[in-house]
């Protein structure tokens, strides 16, 4: 037995013992499963959830933990079944209703078309119940907000209801609130409104922005303004306030690359971002950073280095057209085709 397999074996045994012997531990099964997924240990998460279901089949939390496991595996039919069993056993838990809402809406997304109507409506009802049971359940409010933003009227979607959720979310969490206002106005806001949303989001950025909603709003608004001078002002303010945040670094470099200035500084910022093992929440892709770096090198007449970056971007995102086209173009220019 390899060390990694042994560790997982011990974890699963411990999980079984906890579920069997410690009543207080039962309430933490879902949290424990989520924590294991956060450290990429899906095998232990699955072992824990299965042990919980096997040893306490009448425990709602066990079935909700199993729903989370199925959800992470994108087995949405099974996720919904487990979540429904969880809610059947304990219907007055806001968290349980949220898990059912989330699984149902994911299933609706998988099915699409008319097949999505049933699970979408079930998800909406569960999210509404979660909020009824706990008006401060922000996860449920965010889920319901996006449902109303995206779902057609036939499924129960309503922009008016999305606006109402934005108001309620803003009362409870300013960072989430400004993000939902931004998403609500995404396709309609002019430069003045984008700048106002940026101004509201910027003070929320930083360590307290644990879910990154504020930084998402700040970066999203800064890059969408059409006026070049305003874009420079907003991106500059974001970078000045959050110079250590890789997302602020990326968008500072992105704008410089587009403007064709401060290219050496842009290069260093993009190199730093490209070395990340994975992008931060709401951050640009690593492939995007490599492609932007290629653009910087081209503007510096460093075409061979640009080609290398385009090739890396194409490898990281094989379905992305621009890097592949740039690879072909530069190979011809360099006589390598």
C-alpha positions in Angstrom: 0.0 0.0 0.0 1.5 3.3 -1.0 1.8 6.1 1.5 -0.9 8.2 -0.2 -3.3 5.2 -0.3 -2.5 4.4 3.3 -3.3 8.0 4.4 -6.7 7.9 2.6 -7.4 4.5 4.1 -6.7 5.9 7.6 -8.8 9.0 6.9 -11.8 6.9 5.8 -11.5 4.7 8.9 -11.4 7.8 11.1 -14.3 9.2 9.2 -16.3 6.1 9.9 -15.4 6.1 13.6 -16.4 9.8 13.9 -19.8 9.2 12.2 -20.5 6.2 14.3 -19.4 7.4 17.8 -19.6 11.1 17.9 -23.0 12.7 17.5 -21.5 16.2 17.4 -19.3 15.1 14.5 -22.4 14.4 12.4 -23.1 18.0 11.8 -19.7 18.6 10.3 -19.8 15.8 7.6 -20.7 18.2 4.8 -18.1 20.8 6.0 -15.4 18.0 6.2 -16.2 16.8 2.7 -15.9 20.3 1.3 -12.6 20.8 3.2 -11.2 17.6 1.6 -12.3 18.8 -1.9 -10.5 22.1 -1.2 -7.2 20.3 -0.8 -8.0 18.1 -3.9 -8.5 14.9 -1.9 -11.7 13.7 -3.6 -11.0 10.1 -2.7 -11.1 10.9 1.1 -14.1 13.1 0.6 -16.0 10.3 -1.2 -14.9 7.8 1.5 -16.1 10.0 4.3 -19.5 10.7 2.6 -20.1 7.0 1.8 -19.1 6.0 5.3 -21.6 8.5 6.7 -24.4 7.2 4.5 -23.7 3.6 5.3 -23.4 4.0 9.1 -26.2 6.6 9.5 -28.7 6.2 6.6 -31.3 8.2 8.5 -29.0 11.2 9.0 -29.8 14.1 6.7 -26.2 15.5 6.9 -24.8 12.2 5.5 -27.0 12.4 2.4 -26.2 16.1 1.9 -22.5 15.2 2.1 -23.1 12.6 -0.6 -24.9 15.2 -2.7 -21.8 17.4 -2.5 -19.6 14.5 -3.6 -21.9 13.8 -6.6 -22.0 17.5 -7.4 -18.2 17.7 -7.5 -18.1 14.7 -9.8 -20.7 16.3 -12.0 -23.1 13.5 -11.5 -26.1 15.8 -11.1 -28.9 13.3 -11.2 -27.4 11.4 -8.3 -26.6 14.7 -6.5 -30.2 15.7 -6.7 -31.4 12.3 -5.4 -29.1 12.6 -2.4 -30.1 16.2 -1.7 -33.8 15.3 -2.0 -33.2 12.5 0.6 -31.4 15.0 2.8 -34.2 17.5 2.7 -36.8 14.8 3.2 -35.1 13.8 6.5 -34.5 17.4 7.6 -36.6 19.9 5.7 -36.2 22.8 8.0 -32.5 23.3 7.5 -31.6 26.3 5.3 -28.3 24.7 4.4 -29.9 21.5 3.3 -32.4 23.4 1.1 -29.5 25.3 -0.5 -27.7 22.1 -1.3 -30.8 20.8 -3.1 -31.2 24.2 -4.9 -27.6 24.1 -6.1 -27.7 20.5 -7.3 -31.1 21.1 -9.1 -29.9 24.2 -10.9 -26.7 22.4 -12.0 -28.8 19.6 -13.3 -31.0 22.2 -15.2 -27.8 23.5 -16.7 -26.7 20.0 -17.8 -30.1 19.2 -19.4 -30.8 22.5 -21.2 -33.8 23.2 -23.3 -37.2 22.0 -22.1 -35.6 19.3 -20.0 -34.2 22.0 -17.8 -37.6 23.4 -16.7 -38.3 20.8 -14.0 -35.0 20.9 -12.2 -34.8 24.7 -12.6 -38.2 25.2 -10.9 -37.2 22.7 -8.2 -34.0 24.6 -7.6 -35.8 27.9 -7.4 -38.3 26.6 -4.9 -35.5 25.1 -2.7 -33.5 28.4 -2.8 -36.6 30.3 -1.8 -37.2 27.9 1.0 -33.6 28.2 2.2 -34.0 32.0 2.3 -37.4 31.7 4.1 -35.7 29.5 6.8 -32.6 31.8 7.0 -32.9 35.3 5.4 -29.1 35.7 5.9 -28.3 32.6 3.7 -26.2 34.6 1.2 -25.3 31.5 -0.8 -29.0 30.9 -1.5 -29.6 34.5 -2.3 -26.7 34.6 -4.8 -28.0 31.4 -6.4 -31.5 32.8 -6.6 -30.1 36.1 -8.1 -28.3 34.3 -10.9 -31.4 32.1 -11.5 -33.5 35.2 -12.0 -30.8 36.8 -14.2 -30.5 33.8 -16.5 -33.7 31.8 -16.5 -36.5 32.6 -19.0 -39.9 33.7 -17.7 -41.4 30.2 -18.5 -39.0 28.8 -15.9 -39.8 31.5 -13.3 -36.9 33.9 -14.0 -37.5 37.6 -13.4 -35.2 40.6 -13.7 -37.3 42.4 -11.2 -36.7 39.6 -8.7 -33.0 39.7 -9.5 -33.0 43.4 -8.6 -34.8 42.7 -5.3 -32.2 40.1 -4.4 -29.5 42.6 -5.2 -31.0 45.0 -2.6 -31.2 42.2 0.0 -27.7 41.0 -0.7 -26.3 44.5 -0.4 -27.8 44.9 3.1 -26.0 41.8 4.2 -22.7 41.9 2.3 -21.5 45.1 0.5 -18.9 43.3 -1.6 -21.5 40.7 -2.8 -24.0 43.5 -3.3 -21.8 45.6 -5.5 -21.0 42.5 -7.6 -24.6 41.7 -8.1 -25.3 45.3 -9.1 -22.5 45.1 -11.6 -23.7 41.8 -13.1 -27.2 43.2 -13.3 -26.0 46.2 -15.3 -23.2 44.4 -17.2 -24.6 44.9 -20.7 -26.3 48.3 -20.1 -23.9 50.4 -18.0 -22.1 53.4 -19.6 -18.7 54.6 -18.6 -20.1 56.8 -15.8 -22.0 53.9 -14.2 -19.1 51.6 -14.6 -16.8 54.1 -12.8 -19.4 54.5 -10.0 -19.5 50.7 -9.5 -15.7 50.6 -9.5 -15.6 53.3 -6.9 -18.0 51.3 -4.7 -16.1 48.1 -5.1 -12.5 49.4 -4.6 -12.7 49.9 -0.8 -14.1 46.4 -0.5 -11.1 44.7 -2.1 -8.4 43.1 0.0 -8.2 40.5 2.8 -11.9 40.8 3.8 -13.0 40.1 0.2 -12.8 36.4 0.9 -15.0 35.3 -2.1 -13.4 37.9 -4.4 -16.6 39.6 -5.4 -15.2 43.1 -4.9 -12.1 42.4 -7.0 -14.2 40.8 -9.7 -16.3 44.0 -9.8 -13.3 46.3 -9.8 -11.5 44.4 -12.6 -14.6 43.9 -14.6 -15.6 47.6 -14.6 -12.1 48.9 -15.2 -11.6 46.8 -18.3 -15.0 47.6 -19.8 -14.9 51.4 -19.9 -14.5 52.7 -23.4 -12.7 55.9 -22.7 -8.9 55.3 -22.7 -8.1 57.9 -20.1 -10.8 56.6 -17.7 -9.5 53.0 -18.2 -6.0 54.2 -17.3 -7.4 56.0 -14.2 -9.4 53.0 -12.9 -6.7 50.4 -13.6 -4.1 52.6 -12.1 -6.2 53.1 -8.9 -6.8 49.3 -8.7 -3.1 48.6 -9.0 -2.1 51.3 -6.5 -4.6 49.9 -3.9 -3.9 46.2 -4.5 -0.4 46.0 -5.9 0.2 42.6 -4.4 -2.9 41.0 -5.9 -2.1 39.0 -9.1 -5.4 40.1 -10.6 -4.5 43.8 -10.2 -1.1 43.0 -11.6 -2.5 41.3 -14.6 -4.9 44.0 -15.6 -2.2 46.7 -15.1 0.0 44.8 -17.5 -2.9 44.1 -19.9 -3.7 47.7 -20.3 0.0 48.7 -20.8 0.3 45.9 -23.4 -2.7 47.3 -25.2 -1.3 50.8 -25.0 2.2 49.7 -26.1 3.9 51.4 -23.2 5.8 50.4 -20.0 6.4 47.1 -21.8 9.3 46.0 -19.5 7.1 46.4 -16.4 4.2 44.7 -18.2 6.5 41.8 -19.0 7.5 41.3 -15.4 3.9 41.4 -14.2 2.8 39.0 -16.8 5.7 36.6 -16.1 4.7 36.6 -12.4 1.1 35.8 -13.2 2.0 33.1 -15.7 4.0 31.3 -13.0 0.9 30.8 -10.8 -0.1 27.2 -10.5 -3.7 28.2 -11.2 -5.5 31.5 -11.6 -7.1 33.1 -8.5 -10.9 33.4 -8.3 -12.2 35.7 -11.1 -8.7 36.0 -12.5 -7.6 35.7 -16.1 -6.5 32.3 -17.3 -2.8 31.3 -17.3 -3.2 30.9 -21.1 -4.4 34.5 -21.3 -1.3 35.7 -19.4 1.0 33.8 -21.8 -0.8 35.2 -24.8 -0.6 38.8 -23.5 3.1 38.2 -22.8 3.5 37.1 -26.5 1.9 40.4 -27.5 4.3 42.3 -25.3 7.3 40.5 -26.9 6.0 41.2 -30.4 5.8 44.9 -29.6 9.4 44.7 -28.4 10.4 43.0 -31.7 11.3 39.8 -29.7 9.4 37.5 -32.1 11.0 34.2 -31.2 10.1 34.7 -27.6 6.6 35.9 -28.6 6.2 32.6 -30.6 7.1 30.6 -27.6 4.5 32.3 -25.5 1.8 31.9 -28.1 2.7 28.2 -28.3 2.4 27.8 -24.5 -1.0 29.6 -24.6 -2.2 27.3 -27.4 -1.1 24.3 -25.5 -2.9 25.5 -22.3 -6.1 26.4 -24.2 -6.3 24.2 -27.4 -9.8 25.5 -28.3 -8.7 29.2 -28.3 -8.3 30.6 -31.8 -6.1 33.6 -31.3 -3.0 31.9 -30.0 -3.1 29.2 -32.7 -3.5 31.9 -35.4 -0.6 33.8 -33.9 1.6 30.7 -33.9 0.9 30.1 -37.6 1.5 33.8 -38.4 4.8 34.1 -36.6 6.1 30.8 -37.9 5.6 32.1 -41.4 7.3 35.4 -40.5 10.2 33.6 -39.0 10.5 31.1 -41.8 9.6 28.1 -39.5 6.5 26.9 -41.2 
